[in-house]
Each structure stands twice: as C-alpha cells, then as structure tokens.
Amino acid sequence: MHSPLVKFPDRRILLAPRYFGSIDYYASMAAFGSAVVDTSMHFDKRRKETHRCLIADTRGELMLTVPIEKPSGRGWADVKVSAHGAWWNVHRVALESAYGRTPFFEFYIDRFLPFLRERIPGQGEGVIALDGAIDAVVRDILLIDSPVSYSAVRNVGSDDCDCRQGEMPVSCTMPYYQVRAAKLGFISGLSILDLIFNLGPESPEYLRSAIYG
C-alpha cells in the first residue's frame, strides 16, 4: 500500500541530488510511486543546488553553501566536500539563528547535527553521499516511504517524470506558518528545513495539500 502522499503510484520521478532540497523537491518526490536520484549526472558548476540550500533568517533569504573540491572526474559522483571555512559551524550557527525560535527546532535539530560535524581536510567525503544521508533523514520525518534509490539512470521511460534539470511538477506556493511572517511576509521556495522547523509533524499534510491541490 502506498503512502497517502502518492498521487502517481505507477510512475517514477528522476531527480538530481540536493543538499537539504526545496519543499517543491520533496513534494514532487512524495507524489510518485518511486524515485531515482541520478548519481551519474555530469558536473556543472552552475547547478549549485547539489551543495547549496536556501533558508530564511532574521533578514530574509540566506543561501548556505557546502564548499566543494575540484572534481577528479566529469561527474558529481567525483565531487568531494571541502573542509574550507569550517562551513559546518557556519551552517549550524545560521540554522540556530534562523530557526531557534520556531516551534519544532529543538525537536528536530539533533537529527541534522551529525551532518554538521567537523571535517578533516582531504578525508574524501562525497557530496552525493552527504546529500543522500541527509535525504534519508528528511524522508523519514516527512513520512515519504516510497522506494528511493541513489543510482545511475541508464534509461528514461515514457512514464518517467524527468526532473533532473530542476523544474518540479509540484509547486508549493501555498503559505504556511513561518515564525517571522509578520515582519518579512511569507517566503516561498525555501529548503525543506523551513517547513520542518516551522510545521513539524504537520509537514506531511502540507505536502499532501500541495500535491493534490
């Protein structure tokens, strides 16, 4: 039996790896019976979502970036996470500042802190491995239980929804509670972290409303 979030049980969605992907990304993933995150995509420095995410802090939108090392090959699978700038500290402090007063920050932040640990230069952690580990935790929180695999996409079927270039079939523009909405107005297009910290266990229901319109 499929999750109540699944709208297209017999179709597969193809996605690119994402670092704390957007709400649209997870709503689209949840809508399909299965998903493949393509680990064979060619490296393109313009595709920054693989190692960046957008949150909202006290002044508005804020981009968090995981620095990466120069690729050893042509694909994202060859890209390693850099220890430059102690970025994990920057991200942790930014999340505490942005979401420390949200209703569910303290409830969920411990599940994400292992990904914001200190890195040793040259330790060889792949950016796709980091994205995949984060994604597993996010899907567990959102109750997305459809099969999701991280593998190379060899063939695209006629029923596949190919979203690897970024455009998602589900758009989450419906406002939800944001802790600073009175000051900043509602901000759309943010990382799934914004939804989780603000709505907590109501996040899956928000996704369902977006999926079914």
N, C-alpha and C positions, 0 to 999 in steps of 0.2 A: 504494500500500500504506500502510495506517495504522500509526501508532506502536503498539508493544506496550502502551502505556498506555490506548489507546482501547477502551472496553467497548461504547459505543453508536455505531458508525460512521455510522449513518444519521440520527442525531438532532443537534439543535443546542441549545446551552445559552446562555441570555441572562443576562448579568451586569452588575452596576454597576461603575463604575471604582473601583479600590482603590489605596491607597498602600502598597507592599510588602504585598500581600494575604496573608491567612492561608494556612496549609497546606491547610485544607479547601477554600479558594477555588481553589487551583491543582490539587489532586487532582480536584476536580469539573470544572474546565476541561479537564484532560487526559483525562477519561473519555469525552468526547463528540467526535464527528467534526468538529464546528466550533463556534465560539463567536462571539457578538457582544457587545461591551461597549457598552452603550447610552449614547451621548453626549447624548441628548435628555431625560434624567431631570430632573425638576424639583428645584430646590434645596430641601433640607430640612436645616436645621442640626442636626437630631437624627441624621442619617446621617453620622456623623463618620469612618467608615472610609475615606471618599474622600480624607481628608487626615491620617489617623492610622494608626499601626500599633503593635502590642503586641510587645515583646521581653522577654527575661528578663535582668536584670543581676545583680549580686552579692547583691542583697537580695530578688529575686523579680521579679514583673511590673513593667514600666515602659512607659508609654504615650509615644510620640513623636508630636508634633503639628506639622504644617506650618501656620503661620498663614495665613489667607486674608483677602482684602479683601472689602468689602461687595459683593455681586453687583450687576452692572449690569443684569441681567435676571432672568428667573424660573428659568433652568436652571443646572445645574452647568457647562455649557459657557461660561457667562458669569462664572464664578468665577476670579479671578486669585490667584496666590501672592503673599503679602506678604513683605517683607524684614524684618518686625518681629522684633526679638530675636536677629538673626543666627542663626536656627534651624538653619541648615546646620552651623554649628560645634557647636551643642548635640547634634545628631544624630550627627555624626561622632565626637565625644568619647564619647557614650553607647555607640555601637557598639564603639569601641575598648575601653572599659571592660568591656562585657558579653561581648564575643566575642574579645578579643585573644588569649586562651589556648586557643581552640578549634582543632581540628586543621586547619581549612581557611580560617581568617580571612584570613591573608596571601595565600592563593591567589586569593581572590575579591574582596577589598575594593576593589582597584583598578578593578574593573568598575563599582562603585557610586559611587565618589568623584566622577565628573563630575556626578552629581545633587545632590551636597552642596557645590556651588560657591557662591561669594558672589553674592548677588542685589543688583541696583541698584533702589532704590525706584521704583515706577512703570514698571518695564520691561515689564509686561504678560504675563508667562508664565502660561498657563492651568494650572489644577490637573489637568485631564484630560490635557493634553499631557505634564505631568510624570509622571502615573501610567502613561500609555501607553509612554513612553520606558523607564521602569523595567521595566514588564511585558515588553517585548521582550527585555531582557537576562535576566530571570528565566526566561522560557520557553526561551531558548537554553541556559541552564545545566541546566534540567530536562529537556531533550530533548523538549519539547512542540512538535511540528511540525504539528499540525492547524491549519487556517486560523482565524485570529482577526482580526476586524475591529472597528475603533472607528467606529461609525456609529449613526445614529438607528434605533431599532426602530419600524417602522410597523405591522407586523402580527405577531401571535403565532400560530403554527401549532399544530395539535393535538398534534404530536410534539415541540414545543419544550419544553425544561425551563426554566421561567421562575424564575430565582433572583435577580432584581434587588432583591428586598426583603431578601436576606441569608441565608436558610436554604439550606444547601448539601446536595446529595444524597449526597455522600461525607463521612463524618466520620472524622477522623484521630485516634483516641484511643489507638492502639497506641503504647506507649512506644518511643522511640528514644534513642540516646546523647545526653545533654546534659552538658556539661562540669561543671556544679555539681549534678548529680542527687543525689550523696551528701549534700550539705548541704541542698538545697532540695526534694528529691523531684522527680519528673517533672512538668513543667508543660505542659499541653496548650493548644491554642487560640492559639498564637503566630504571629507573622509567618513567612512563608516563609524569611526571613533566618536564623531559628533553625535550621531544617532544613539549609539550605545550608552555614552555617558549621560545624555540628556533624557532618554526614554527607558533605558534599562530593559527589563523583561517585556515591555510593550513594543520593542523594536520589531519583532517578527510580525505583529499585527499591522504596524505601519507599512512594512514591506508588502504584506498581503493586500492592503488597500491600494498601494501604488500599482501592483501587478494587475489587479482586477478592475482598477479604475472606478 
